[in-house]
């Protein structure tokens, strides 16, 4: 009987994938046009099936027609999104056209070279799929298959980092080789990716065959193979020769750069979108243009030194992940307008500023939200402590601050403002997620974010610590956040009048430094301090 079963149940016949791909190409199934057509069908099915009618309605409301082809031009695209803002909202006036060119670039995915194409309905859907976070892997989730002999990786899991990178590419307006050192940093930076559902599907997308742009083509090839879904699929590695053939360009990701001026325009929009309500309703909370410009400049300085004119991908990636992880989230609310049929008025502002605030302002709160918005609620902040310093030390203020830091009930943050030895205004502080000096319970609370130090001006930066590390220590009438001998440490000395910022790259301190800023130390003449807590 066993021998009879062997005869009736033979092993699956091995497929000659090289010959199969030749057959696909002869049929015209692997041209860029056919590949994109299959990608579009997948996006419509898995990404926007319930929203296609809304996208179509919004597209039709502002599209133009040229030689029988309906498409969105810059004027129509900007006009549609501008309805979310007050009339002639300055940040959007500058950044709206940037978002349009970004969409046009992404609409060509994954074949990014050549002349820009029209932003047709299908192209708009493609661009939205690449710009909206919840659509990042709707068309290319990790997938494996068995042909009866072994498991084969069919497609790689796409991640949020892929989405950030594509957005970076879409913003690039300078093309210059960053050099071997930059490429090496890029490979190291890209490989970790974000946690995904199945680690087995997380494979490097920068190797000897090509960089991330090559692997984009390989990802699309593996996810849009001709034939029926139930058929045995070709492994991702077997598609590499075809991806190489389709990737006929000398342009590499290491060539892409964004000008400082362009990133500043976009950052100003992203910061101000959180404040759109306050910009035109309550005069007491109206944001002064110079305040918003100053905060924007501080954040831009995190990406680019004042003497640098361009930002390469490794720097952009590092600064997004380390210091502005929530920077791009306002775009989701803006672009989702294409998915809604209701008439927009304005995007709701997220913040209500307490009247007691002196250091804290709406632009600064918006800047803090680049890091804290998912950790602390800004709608009902409570001022726990405020101290204005004079030339005389304030022993009572010191004691009160220590008491506050030992007794707060909800996550809080400390703001410090003063002037440096060069008379620059310096604003910095600390986020304290749990009460007291030793947050031991946080070790057993995976939902808690570790404490971190931050600098808001003259440069935005964040120095994080693992959850469970001591938030602060007090001795000899001084308060220190971090280890003075290792990593980053902020100190309050001389009766709170003197601030010290230490940035070291050596040692094993709780707060880690920023490699690009090297080692430095700054003394600050403190003028005032505030402690804010989420209202309980």
DRENLO-660204 format. One record per residue: residue in three letters; x, y, z of N, C-alpha, C in turn. Coordinates in steps of 0.05 Angstrom, whole numbers, plus 5000, padded with zeros to 4 digits. Last residue first. Layout:
AlaXYZXYZXYZ;...
# end
This chain:
Unk490663055735489562795743486562825750;Unk493963355680491963385702490663115709;Unk500763275674498163205662496063205684;Unk504763815696503763545699501163505684;Unk510664205694507864165684507163875687;Unk514764675722514164395721511164365714;Unk519465175703516665095706516564785706;Unk523965725716523465435713520465385716;Unk528366255693525866145705525665845699;Unk533766375684531866595690529266495702;Unk540366145691537466085691535866325699;Unk545466145651544466315672541366295672;Unk548965555635546565715630545865885654;Unk554365255601553265375626550965565619;Unk555664665566554564935565553665015593;Unk559964235530558864315556557964605554;Unk560863675485560763955492559663995520;Unk562563225433562463285461562563585466;Unk558163125375560663085389560463145419;Unk553663115347554163365361556863355377;Unk552962605326553562825307554263085321;Unk551562295370554162265359554962505341;Unk548462485427548062495398550762505384;Unk548162065486548762305471548262265441;Unk543561785533545461745511545762005494;Unk543061715601542161875578544261875556;Unk545861385638543161315630542161465605;Unk552761235618550661385632547961315622;Unk557760985607555260835606553060975622;Unk562761295565561561205589558761085585;Unk562361845517563661615529562161535555;Unk560262295499559662065483560861815495;Unk556862825534559162645530558362395514;Unk554863425551554263235530556863075524;Unk551763785602554163635594553363425573;Unk549664395625548964185606551564045597;Unk547664725682549964605668548964385650;Unk545365335710544765085697547264985682;Unk544365705768546365615747545465345736;Unk540365795805541166015787542765915763;Unk539265415842537665405817538565625797;Unk543365465879540665555886538865585863;Unk547665235848547765515858544965615864;Unk544764825796546564875818546265165827;Unk542564305760541564555771543164615796;Unk544763955701544964015729543764285736;Unk544263405657543463685663543563725693;Unk548162975616547263045643546463345644;Unk549662415575548662695577547562735606;Unk555462005586553062075571552262365575;Unk558662095649558061925626555462005613;Unk559162395694561662285683561162125658;Unk554262545713556062765705558562655690;Unk548462235692551062185705553062395694;Unk541762515703543862375688546462365705;Unk540363105731539062905714541262765698;Unk541163365795542463275771540663065757;Unk541163915838539463705826540863635799;Unk544164105900544164095871542363875861;Unk545064075954543364285944543664325914;Unk547863595960549263845964547664075951;Unk543563245914545663235935546963515936;Unk539062845878539463105892541563065914;Unk537362585814538562555840538962835852;Unk532562275769534262495778535362435806;Unk530861775749530262025734532062255743;Unk534161155741533461385759532961635742;Unk530960715693533360865702532461085721;Unk526260525674527160415699529660545710;Unk527460525605525460525626526660395652;Unk533560845584531860605586529860635609;Unk533261515559534261325578532461085579;Unk535062005508533261825522534761635541;Unk535062635489536962445500535462245518;Unk533863055434532762885455534762675463;Unk533463725409534863475412533563325435;Unk533764335374532064125384533663865386;Unk537664885392537364655375535664445388;Unk537965295430537765365401537465135382;Unk531964965449533265175435536165205446;Unk530664465472528864595453530064815437;Unk532863845493533664125488531864235467;Unk531463355543531063475517532163765517;Unk531762705572532462985573532063105545;Unk527062215595529062315576529462615580;Unk524761595623525161885625527161965603;Unk521061105585523261185603523561495603;Unk514160985587516461075572518561165591;Unk510360415605511560675613513960735595;Unk508759915592507360135579508560405585;Unk511459555624512459595596511059825582;Unk512959555685510759685671511759745642;Unk517059385715514859195712512559315697;Unk520059835717521359595706519159385700;Unk517160195745517060215715518359975702;Unk518260145798515860005788515760005758;Unk522660475806523060185804520660035793;Unk524661035798522160925788522260615784;Unk527461405842527961125833525261005824;Unk525561915854528261885843528661615831;Unk518662065835520862015852523461965838;Unk513961775788514561945811517161865825;Unk515161745717514161635742515261785766;Unk517062065675514561905671513461785697;Unk519362665660519362475683516862315683;Unk523463015617520862875619521162665641;Unk526863635623526763345627523963245628;Unk530164165585528564055607528763755608;Unk531064835555531464545557529964425580;Unk533165385520530865255533531264955532;Unk536965965516537065675517534665565532;Unk538966505479536766395495536966095493;Unk545766705481543566585467541466485486;Unk550266915506547767065509545566955491;Unk554566585511554466755487551866915485;Unk553266305556555466495558555666685534;Unk545966305552548566175552550666395555;Unk540266395593541966485572544766365575;Unk534066025603536166205611537866295587;Unk529265565627530065765607532165945619;Unk526464925632528465105642529165305620;Unk521264495650522264685631524164875644;Unk519563825662520764065673521864235650;Unk513563445661516063535648516863795660;Unk510262825683510663115682513263185667;Unk505262345696507662425681507862725680;Unk502462445763502262365735504862445721;Unk503862625814502262385811501962275783;Unk509662865850507762885828506362615823;Unk513462845891510662805898508762815875;Unk518562985881518162745897515262675901;Unk518363455854519463225840519062965855;Unk516563785896514763735873515763485858;Unk521063795930518463685939516663615916;Unk524664055896525163785904522663645914;Unk521964555893522364395869522964105876;Unk522464725947519764685935519964505910;Unk527964785952526564595968523864525957;Unk528765205915530064955911528564735926;Unk525665625937524965515910526265245905;Unk528565715983525865615985524965495959;Unk533465915963533365655977530565535980;Unk535466225912532766195923532565925938;Unk540466745905539566465904536866445918;Unk539867355869540167215894539166925891;Unk538467535819541267495824541767345850;Unk532667115809533967375809536967325814;Unk527966695774530466725788531467015787;Unk521666455784523166645769525666715786;Unk518265845781520166005796521666195777;Unk513065405790514065615774515965785791;Unk509564785788511764945799512565165780;Unk505164555763505864475791507864665804;Unk499964685721502564795730503064715759;Unk497164195680496964335706499764425714;Unk493664095619496164105634495764275659;Unk489763825583489163935610491663945627;Unk491763675533489263825535488763955562;Unk496063355529496563645531494063805536;Unk498062755558495762905546496163205551;Unk503762375539502462555558500262715544;Unk505062035496505661955524504162125545;Unk504562225446503461955451503761865480;Unk507162725449504262715445503062445450;Unk512662785456511062715479508162665473;Unk515362935409516362715424514362605444;Unk512663345387514163175368515262925382;Unk510863645428509063435419510463255398;Unk514564045434514663825453512963585442;Unk512664385393515264265390515564015409;Unk507864535415507764385390510464245386;Unk509864815458508264585463508064405438;Unk512265235430513965055445512364795451;Unk507565485407509665365390511465175405;Unk504865625457503765435438505865315419;Unk509465595513507965745493506765535474;Unk512565625575510965465557509265645539;Unk514266045607516065915588514565775567;Unk508866155625510666365617512866255598;Unk502065985640504565925626506266175620;Unk497166065661499466115679502166085664;Unk493265915624493966205625496366255643;Unk494665335584493865455609494865745611;Unk492565215518494765305535493765435561;Unk490564655488489364895501491464985522;Unk491464315426492464415451490864655461;Unk489964145376490163945396490764055424;Unk485164395330487564435345487664245368;Unk482264055275482064145303484764175316;Unk482564335212483564115228483564205257;Unk476464625188479264655196480064415213;Unk472764385149472864675157475664735165;Unk470963945096472664025118472464325124;Unk465163595081466663845075468363925099;Unk465662885075464563125088466363365082;Unk468362455054466462595036465362855049;Unk475162255057472662335070470962485051;Unk480062185036478561935041475861995054;Unk482662665034481962535008480162295012;Unk483662745087481462895075480662785048;Unk488362475099485862325102483362475092;Unk492162875097491762705073489162535074;Unk491563075150491263245126490563075102;Unk492662645184490162785186489562955161;Unk497962535166495862335164493062465165;Unk500962965180500362925151498162725148;Unk501962935234499863115225499163075196;Unk506362545237503662465242501462665234;Unk511662685230510062655206507162585211;Unk513862715283513862945265511862915242;Unk514562355323511862415316511562645296;Unk520062335332518662095323515862135314;Unk524862675335522262775326520462535316;Unk529562415353528762665365525962765357;Unk530461895330531561965356530262215369;Unk527761865280527561655300528261745328;Unk529362355256526562285258526262075281;Unk534962315257533562535272530662485275;Unk535961865224536761875252535262085269;Unk533862035174532861795188533461805218;Unk537062475163534162505165532962275181;Unk542162235161541562445181538562465185;Unk541561875118542261775145541661975167;Unk539862235074538062045086538961945113;Unk542162925083542262655070540462465086;Unk540963585072540463375091540363105076;Unk544464205061543063965052543063755073;Unk547464615081545164695064543464445056;Unk550364825142549864615122547364685107;Unk550765195181552565235157552065025136;Unk547365015219546765275206548465325182;Unk545964315209547464535222546964795206;Unk539963965208542064095192543364315208;Unk536463755244536963605220539463715205;Unk536164115285536563835292537363675268;Unk534964585260537664555269538264265278;Unk529464525254531164495230534064445238;Unk528064665307527664385298529364335272;Unk529365205307530665025327530364735318;Unk526065405266528965415263530365225282;Unk521165335291521765195266524765185262;Unk521565715332521365425339522065255314;Unk521866185301524066115319523965815326;Unk516966195274519466175259521766085276;Unk513566245318513366005302515965975285;Unk515066755334515266535352515366265337;Unk513867075290516767045297517166815317;Unk508267055290509766935268512666885276;Unk504766865348506267075333508066935313;Unk498566575355501466525353502766745336;Unk493666735402494566745375497666725374;Unk491266735451492966505445494066515416;Unk488267185451490167155473492166925467;Unk484867135408487167315405489267275427;Unk482466545383482766695408485266875407;Unk482866425323480466455340480966635364;Unk487366315292485466515282482966555299;Unk490965965317492066175299489966385290;Unk488365575344489265815359490266035341;Unk487465195303485165325317486065595329;Unk492565025289490965175269488565315282;Unk496564755314495665005326493665165309;Unk498364345286497264285313496064535326;Unk500464605242497964455239496664385266;Unk505464795257503164975259500464835255;Unk508864365247508664485274506064645277;Unk508064295192507564075211507264175240;Unk509764795171507064695168506364485189;Unk515164785186513465005196510464925193;Unk517064345158516964335187515064555198;Unk516864555105515164325113514864315143;Unk520564965108517865025100515964795108;Unk525164675122524164885140521264945133;Unk526164365078525364225102524264425122;Unk527664785042525364625037524364475062;Unk532364985065530065165061527565005057;Unk535964555063535064665089532564835086;Unk534364055014535464315022534364405049;Unk535863375017533863575019535063835028;Unk538562874972538863064994536563264993;Unk540962274944538662444950539262624974;Unk545061914938545262164923543162364931;Unk543861454965545961624977546261884962;Unk540361204930539261344953541361534966;Unk542661334863542461164888541361334910;Unk542661304794541861454818541461264841;Unk543361024748545761074765545161214790;Unk538860504728539460784735541960794751;Unk534860044719536960154701537360444707;Unk531959594742533159804757535459924741;Unk530459164711528659384712529859634726;Unk534758814721534258904693532459154693;Unk534058724775536558854766536158974738;Unk529358444774529458704788531858864778;Unk531057974749529158154735529058424748;Unk534557764788535557844761533658024746;Unk530857694833533057894833534057964805;Unk527257294838526457524822528657744820;Unk529156934873529156854845528357084826;Unk528157184922530957174912531057104882;Unk522657094929523657364925526457364913;Unk519956534892521256654916522356934909;Unk513656504860516556514858517656644883;Unk508156104883509356354876512456334876;Unk502955684861505655704874507055944864;Unk496455994863498555854850501155874866;Unk492656304887492956034899495255884885;Unk492456774858493556784885494156504896;Unk494656694789492556674810493956674838;Unk498857154752497656894758495656914781;Unk504757534767502557464750501357194759;Unk506157854830506857654810504357584793;Unk506858264868504958294846505558094823;Unk510858194905508058224915506058234893;Unk515558184878514857944893511857954902;Unk515658694854515658454837514658214853;Unk515959014900513559024883513358784865;Unk521058854919518658824936516158824919;Unk524359024876524158744883521758684900;Unk523559574881522659434856522359144862;Unk525959644931523159724927522059584902;Unk531159494921529459304936526559384935;Unk532959954895532959694880531059504895;Unk532660294937531060354914530860104896;Unk536360104974533560084981531760134956;Unk541359814930540559954954537459934957;Unk543859164908542859434904541959554931;Unk546858704916545458724891544359014886;Unk548958724967550858734945549458774918;Unk543859115000545858904999547558934974;Unk538459285033540859425023543059225023;Unk534559065063533859175037536059365027;Unk534458455101535758715094534858805066;Unk528058225123530658175111531858445103;Unk523157965158524758215158527558155148;Unk520557505162520057655138521757905136;Unk521757325213522757175190522457315164;Unk518757635248521557705243522757565219;Unk512457835237514057595235516957665229;Unk510758365247509258135257510857875258;Unk516158785269514058705251512758445261;Unk519559365292518559095298516259025279;Unk523059715239521259705262520359425267;Unk530159665222527259695216525659675242;Unk535759535219534159455242531159455236;Unk537759745169537259465173535559395197;Unk538960285166536460185154535859905163;Unk543860395190541460525200538960385190;Unk547560105160547260045188544560155199;Unk546960365111546460075113545859995142;Unk548460895125545760835115545060535118;Unk553760855137551860935158549060855150;Unk555460745085555860545106553960605130;Unk554261215058552960965050553160755072;Unk557761575083554861615085553361355079;Unk562561375066562061385095559061405099;Unk562461435009562461175021561661175051;Unk558061994989560561864994560361605009;Unk553662254971554462314998557062175006;Unk552862534908553762294922554762374950;Unk547062914900549962924901550862684918;Unk541763284888542763014881545763024879;Unk536263604917539063604911539963324907;Unk531263534935531563724913534463774906;Unk526863054964529563124955529563324932;Unk521962874977522563154984525163244973;Unk521862344964520062514950520562814955;Unk525562135000526262144972524462334957;Unk522362175047524862325044525662355015;Unk518461805034517662095037520162265035;Unk521561355034520261435010519461725011;Unk522861345090524961365069523761465043;Unk517961255114519461505120521561555098;Unk516860745093515160965087516561235092;Unk520960435115520660455086519060695078;Unk519460495168521960625159521960645129;Unk514960185174514660475175517160625165;Unk515959645126515759765152515360065151;Unk514359025093514959305092514559435120;Unk516958385091515058565105516058855103;Unk517858085027519058205051516958385064;Unk515457474999515557765000516557865027;Unk517056935001515857044977516057344976;Unk521656485022520756765027519656875001;Unk519555815029521056015013519856285019;Unk520555185059519255445061520955645045;Unk520854585018521754765040520255025038;Unk517554224989520254144997521254325020;Unk512754424976512854134982515554044992;Unk513254954971512754804946512954504951;Unk510455445013511855185011511155054985;Unk511756135029510255925016511855675015;Unk510656765063512356525056510556315044;Unk510757455070509257225061511257005054;Unk509358105096511157875095509557625088;Unk505558535052506058415078507858175075;Unk504458955011506758785012507358695041;Unk500059285014500559144989502858954990;Unk500159505064497659375056498059215030;Unk504159755092504659485082502159345072;Unk502160285100504960245094505559965082;Unk497360485114497460345088500260255081;Unk497860775159496360525162496260365136;Unk500661255141501961045157500460775158;Unk500661485074498961445099500161205115;Unk503961465030504261685049502761645075;Unk502761044997505461065007505861285027;Unk497461124986498160874999500960885010;Unk497661614959496461604986497261355000;Unk499961434910501461624927500361614956;Unk495761114891498460994896500061174915;Unk491761484885491361264904494061144911;Unk494161804845493561914871493161694892;Unk494261444802496761544813496361664841;Unk488861374793490361144801493061234814;Unk487761914776486361794799487961554810;Unk494062224760491462124754490162014779;Unk498562634756497362534780494462454774;Unk503162464704500862614714499662474738;Unk510262384720507762314707505462474718;Unk516862634707514462614725511962554709;Unk521562224671519962464673517562424692;Unk526261814708524761894685523062144690;Unk525461394768526961564749525161634725;Unk522561044799522661324807524261504788;Unk518460564802520360644781520660954783;Unk514560374835517260374846519360474825;Unk512261054839513360824853512660564838;Unk509961504820511561354801512661094813;Unk507761764863505861634844507361464824;Unk511862024888511061764898509161614880;Unk511862504857514162324858513362044866;Unk506862714869507562654841509862454840;Unk507462804924505462614915506062524886;Unk511463194924511962944938510062734927;Unk508863614898511163484884511863214898;Unk505063704940504263624913506563484898;Unk508163874982506663624985505763524958;Unk509964354960511864144967510463874969;Unk505264664956506564574932508664354937;Unk504564735014502664594997503864494971;Unk508365065039508764775040506864625022;Unk506665605033509365515025509665215022;Unk501365575049502065705024504765625014;Unk501865365100500965195079501465315051;Unk503765815130505365565128504565385106;Unk499366205120502066235109503665975108;Unk493166135097494766045119497666025110;Unk488966365066491766455063493466385087;Unk483966205112484666325087487566425087;Unk485465635154484465905150485366015123;Unk484864965125486265175140484865445136;Unk482564595093482864525121484064745138;Unk482964765042480364805055480464735084;Unk487664595021487664865034485064915048;Unk486764134993487764105021487564375036;Unk484764354944483264154960484164144989;Unk488964694927486264804933484664614951;Unk493064324917493364524938490664634947;Unk490664054873491563914896491764094921;Unk489964484836487664324846488364174872;Unk495264664827493164844837490864694849;Unk497864214807498664324832496464504844;Unk492763764780495163934778495764054805;Unk490263124773490563354791493063504784;Unk486762914713488962904732488863144751;Unk484262564657483662724682485962694701;Unk485362614590486362484615485762664639;Unk484062864543482362644552483262514577;Unk487763284542487863074521486362824530;Unk486463404607488263484586488563244567;Unk482563654660482763464638484563574616;Unk483063674732482863804705483263584684;Unk479763604796481463514774481163694749;Unk476363704838478563904833480363824810;Unk472563314841471763584849473863794841;Unk474862824831473262944810472663234816;Unk477262724881478862764858477362914836;Unk472662644912474462874918476262934894;Unk470662184887469062424889470762674894;Unk474961824895474061894868472462154868;Unk474961774950477361884937476561984909;Unk469961544958470461804969472861934955;Unk470661054931468561244922469061524933;Unk474760814961475260894933473161094923;Unk474160615011474560905009474860994980;Unk474060075013471760205023471860515020;Unk479259954990476759844978474260004987;Unk484560084998482560304997479760214987;Unk487759615003488359865017486160065019;Unk486259164974487059135002487459395018;Unk484359364924483059144938483659134968;Unk487659784909484759834910483359614926;Unk492559524911492059744929489059794931;Unk491959154870492359054897491759274917;Unk491559484826489359304832489559204861;Unk496659724827494259884831491859714839;Unk499859274815500159404841497659574847;Unk498259184762497658974783497859094811;Unk500259654740497459594738496559384758;Unk505659604749504259814764501259764762;Unk506659184713507259144741505659354758;Unk505459414664503859194674504259144704;Unk509459824662506559894660504859664672;Unk514359534663513559724685510559784686;Unk513058854644513759134637513059314660;Unk511558324650513558444669514558714660;Unk508258124612507158144639509058294658;Unk509457994560509158284566508158334595;Unk510557484547507757564547507257854553;Unk515957484556515057464529512057544526;Unk515957504612516957734597516057724568;Unk513957004625512557244634513357484617;Unk518056684603515356664593513756914600;Unk522256824637522556874608519756874595;Unk520156624684520456914681520856994652;Unk520456074673517856194679518056504675;Unk525855984670524255954646521556094649;Unk526956074724528356234704526756224677;Unk523955684750523155964752524556144732;Unk521655104739524055244729523255544728;Unk519154744794518654944773521255074765;Unk518554054805520054294810519654494787;Unk512453744821514553784801515954054806;Unk511453444885510853654865513153704846;Unk511852734888512652994897512053204876;Unk505852324877508652404872509252684883;Unk501751934895502252194907505152274902;Unk501851434869499551614864499951894875;Unk506551204885506051234857503851434851;Unk506151214940508351354928507851404899;Unk501750874946501351154952503651324940;Unk504150384932502050494915501650794920;Unk507650324974508750364948506650474929;Unk503950245015505750475017506950534989;Unk501649765000500050005000501750255000;
# end
